[in-house]
Structure formats: structure tokens, C-alpha cells
């Protein structure tokens, strides 16, 4: 399998994962599925996964563009959760967990790129 074909598959997995994360994030609170005892850990797991997939799918894209995109996605989740009929709580701490995970992965990505040069 060629590298570009693999990247195409990873892009599909990324978009499916992004969609799934959004749907799970806006389900009414009683219907929410948790991977961990804390919703902050759920956010970190989701955004670690999304950032790894994005970094693999768009290898030539600068890290700051991936960070902006995923940071905006995290903000979109929180803004959606602020809609009253969604019955969720929008929290700044959730968004901070999201962007912390994004920055962690991208820092590792940049360190690996520097080491490989």
C-alpha cells in the first residue's frame, strides 16, 4: 500500500472519528457514553486520538493549522453543549482539556520531525 493511499484511509478514519466524537459530545447527559471516570479524561482521549489521526493524515500540514482546526472543533462542541435543549453543560475546562491534548501530540510530532532531520 502506498503512503498516499494509507493517508487517504487515515483521513476517512479521522472524519468518522470526528463525527462520532461530536455526536457523543452532544448526546443528552443521561445517554452519554464515558470511557473514563472523568469527562476531562474522555475529552483528552478523544482529542489525543483526533490529533494523532490528523497528524498522520496531513503530514505536511503545519502543526499550528491542525491546532487551530481542532481547537475550533473543541469550541464548537462546547458551544453546542451550551444550547439549552441539548441538556449538557458547556465548560471552559473541557475545552482546555481538548487543547492540552492537541498541543501535547503536536509537540511530540514536532520533536519527532526535528529528530528525524
FIKOL-610116 format. One record per residue (C-alpha): residue number from 0; residue in three letters; x, y, z. Coordinates in steps of 0.25 Angstrom, whole numbers, plus 5000, padded with zeros to 4 digits. Example, Ala and Ser with C-alpha at 12.3 -4.5 7.8 and 13.67 -1.06 7.14 Angstrom:
# residues 2
@num=0 | residuo=Ala | X=5049 | Y=4982 | Z=5031
@num=1 | residuo=Ser | X=5055 | Y=4996 | Z=5029
***
This chain:
# residues 117
@num=0 | residuo=Unk | X=5000 | Y=5000 | Z=5000
@num=1 | residuo=Unk | X=5005 | Y=5014 | Z=4996
@num=2 | residuo=Unk | X=5007 | Y=5025 | Z=5006
@num=3 | residuo=Unk | X=4997 | Y=5033 | Z=4999
@num=4 | residuo=Unk | X=4987 | Y=5022 | Z=4999
@num=5 | residuo=Unk | X=4989 | Y=5020 | Z=5014
@num=6 | residuo=Unk | X=4988 | Y=5035 | Z=5017
@num=7 | residuo=Unk | X=4974 | Y=5034 | Z=5009
@num=8 | residuo=Unk | X=4969 | Y=5023 | Z=5018
@num=9 | residuo=Unk | X=4974 | Y=5031 | Z=5031
@num=10 | residuo=Unk | X=4967 | Y=5043 | Z=5026
@num=11 | residuo=Unk | X=4954 | Y=5035 | Z=5025
@num=12 | residuo=Unk | X=4956 | Y=5029 | Z=5039
@num=13 | residuo=Unk | X=4959 | Y=5044 | Z=5044
@num=14 | residuo=Unk | X=4946 | Y=5049 | Z=5039
@num=15 | residuo=Unk | X=4938 | Y=5037 | Z=5044
@num=16 | residuo=Unk | X=4944 | Y=5039 | Z=5058
@num=17 | residuo=Unk | X=4942 | Y=5054 | Z=5058
@num=18 | residuo=Unk | X=4927 | Y=5052 | Z=5054
@num=19 | residuo=Unk | X=4926 | Y=5041 | Z=5065
@num=20 | residuo=Unk | X=4933 | Y=5050 | Z=5075
@num=21 | residuo=Unk | X=4923 | Y=5061 | Z=5072
@num=22 | residuo=Unk | X=4911 | Y=5052 | Z=5073
@num=23 | residuo=Unk | X=4915 | Y=5046 | Z=5086
@num=24 | residuo=Unk | X=4918 | Y=5060 | Z=5092
@num=25 | residuo=Unk | X=4904 | Y=5065 | Z=5089
@num=26 | residuo=Unk | X=4896 | Y=5054 | Z=5093
@num=27 | residuo=Unk | X=4887 | Y=5057 | Z=5105
@num=28 | residuo=Unk | X=4895 | Y=5055 | Z=5118
@num=29 | residuo=Unk | X=4888 | Y=5042 | Z=5123
@num=30 | residuo=Unk | X=4891 | Y=5036 | Z=5109
@num=31 | residuo=Unk | X=4905 | Y=5040 | Z=5109
@num=32 | residuo=Unk | X=4916 | Y=5028 | Z=5108
@num=33 | residuo=Unk | X=4928 | Y=5030 | Z=5117
@num=34 | residuo=Unk | X=4942 | Y=5024 | Z=5114
@num=35 | residuo=Unk | X=4947 | Y=5028 | Z=5128
@num=36 | residuo=Unk | X=4942 | Y=5033 | Z=5141
@num=37 | residuo=Unk | X=4944 | Y=5047 | Z=5138
@num=38 | residuo=Unk | X=4939 | Y=5055 | Z=5126
@num=39 | residuo=Unk | X=4952 | Y=5062 | Z=5125
@num=40 | residuo=Unk | X=4959 | Y=5049 | Z=5122
@num=41 | residuo=Unk | X=4949 | Y=5046 | Z=5112
@num=42 | residuo=Unk | X=4952 | Y=5059 | Z=5105
@num=43 | residuo=Unk | X=4967 | Y=5056 | Z=5106
@num=44 | residuo=Unk | X=4965 | Y=5043 | Z=5100
@num=45 | residuo=Unk | X=4957 | Y=5048 | Z=5089
@num=46 | residuo=Unk | X=4966 | Y=5059 | Z=5085
@num=47 | residuo=Unk | X=4979 | Y=5051 | Z=5086
@num=48 | residuo=Unk | X=4972 | Y=5041 | Z=5076
@num=49 | residuo=Unk | X=4967 | Y=5052 | Z=5067
@num=50 | residuo=Unk | X=4981 | Y=5059 | Z=5067
@num=51 | residuo=Unk | X=4989 | Y=5047 | Z=5064
@num=52 | residuo=Unk | X=4980 | Y=5044 | Z=5053
@num=53 | residuo=Unk | X=4981 | Y=5058 | Z=5047
@num=54 | residuo=Unk | X=4996 | Y=5058 | Z=5049
@num=55 | residuo=Unk | X=4997 | Y=5045 | Z=5041
@num=56 | residuo=Unk | X=4987 | Y=5048 | Z=5030
@num=57 | residuo=Unk | X=4992 | Y=5062 | Z=5028
@num=58 | residuo=Unk | X=5007 | Y=5060 | Z=5030
@num=59 | residuo=Unk | X=5011 | Y=5073 | Z=5022
@num=60 | residuo=Unk | X=5001 | Y=5082 | Z=5029
@num=61 | residuo=Unk | X=5007 | Y=5091 | Z=5039
@num=62 | residuo=Unk | X=5004 | Y=5088 | Z=5054
@num=63 | residuo=Unk | X=4998 | Y=5101 | Z=5056
@num=64 | residuo=Unk | X=4987 | Y=5099 | Z=5046
@num=65 | residuo=Unk | X=4984 | Y=5086 | Z=5052
@num=66 | residuo=Unk | X=4984 | Y=5092 | Z=5066
@num=67 | residuo=Unk | X=4974 | Y=5103 | Z=5061
@num=68 | residuo=Unk | X=4965 | Y=5093 | Z=5054
@num=69 | residuo=Unk | X=4964 | Y=5084 | Z=5066
@num=70 | residuo=Unk | X=4963 | Y=5096 | Z=5076
@num=71 | residuo=Unk | X=4951 | Y=5101 | Z=5068
@num=72 | residuo=Unk | X=4945 | Y=5088 | Z=5068
@num=73 | residuo=Unk | X=4946 | Y=5087 | Z=5083
@num=74 | residuo=Unk | X=4940 | Y=5101 | Z=5084
@num=75 | residuo=Unk | X=4929 | Y=5096 | Z=5075
@num=76 | residuo=Unk | X=4926 | Y=5085 | Z=5084
@num=77 | residuo=Unk | X=4925 | Y=5094 | Z=5096
@num=78 | residuo=Unk | X=4916 | Y=5104 | Z=5089
@num=79 | residuo=Unk | X=4907 | Y=5093 | Z=5084
@num=80 | residuo=Unk | X=4906 | Y=5088 | Z=5099
@num=81 | residuo=Unk | X=4902 | Y=5102 | Z=5103
@num=82 | residuo=Unk | X=4889 | Y=5101 | Z=5095
@num=83 | residuo=Unk | X=4878 | Y=5098 | Z=5106
@num=84 | residuo=Unk | X=4871 | Y=5087 | Z=5099
@num=85 | residuo=Unk | X=4883 | Y=5079 | Z=5098
@num=86 | residuo=Unk | X=4883 | Y=5077 | Z=5113
@num=87 | residuo=Unk | X=4898 | Y=5078 | Z=5114
@num=88 | residuo=Unk | X=4908 | Y=5087 | Z=5121
@num=89 | residuo=Unk | X=4918 | Y=5095 | Z=5114
@num=90 | residuo=Unk | X=4931 | Y=5096 | Z=5121
@num=91 | residuo=Unk | X=4943 | Y=5104 | Z=5119
@num=92 | residuo=Unk | X=4951 | Y=5093 | Z=5126
@num=93 | residuo=Unk | X=4946 | Y=5083 | Z=5115
@num=94 | residuo=Unk | X=4952 | Y=5092 | Z=5104
@num=95 | residuo=Unk | X=4965 | Y=5094 | Z=5112
@num=96 | residuo=Unk | X=4966 | Y=5078 | Z=5113
@num=97 | residuo=Unk | X=4964 | Y=5077 | Z=5098
@num=98 | residuo=Unk | X=4974 | Y=5087 | Z=5094
@num=99 | residuo=Unk | X=4984 | Y=5082 | Z=5104
@num=100 | residuo=Unk | X=4983 | Y=5068 | Z=5097
@num=101 | residuo=Unk | X=4985 | Y=5075 | Z=5084
@num=102 | residuo=Unk | X=4997 | Y=5082 | Z=5088
@num=103 | residuo=Unk | X=5003 | Y=5070 | Z=5094
@num=104 | residuo=Unk | X=5002 | Y=5062 | Z=5082
@num=105 | residuo=Unk | X=5007 | Y=5073 | Z=5073
@num=106 | residuo=Unk | X=5019 | Y=5076 | Z=5082
@num=107 | residuo=Unk | X=5023 | Y=5061 | Z=5081
@num=108 | residuo=Unk | X=5020 | Y=5062 | Z=5066
@num=109 | residuo=Unk | X=5030 | Y=5074 | Z=5064
@num=110 | residuo=Unk | X=5040 | Y=5067 | Z=5073
@num=111 | residuo=Unk | X=5040 | Y=5055 | Z=5065
@num=112 | residuo=Unk | X=5041 | Y=5063 | Z=5052
@num=113 | residuo=Unk | X=5053 | Y=5070 | Z=5057
@num=114 | residuo=Unk | X=5060 | Y=5057 | Z=5062
@num=115 | residuo=Unk | X=5057 | Y=5051 | Z=5048
@num=116 | residuo=Unk | X=5064 | Y=5062 | Z=5041
***
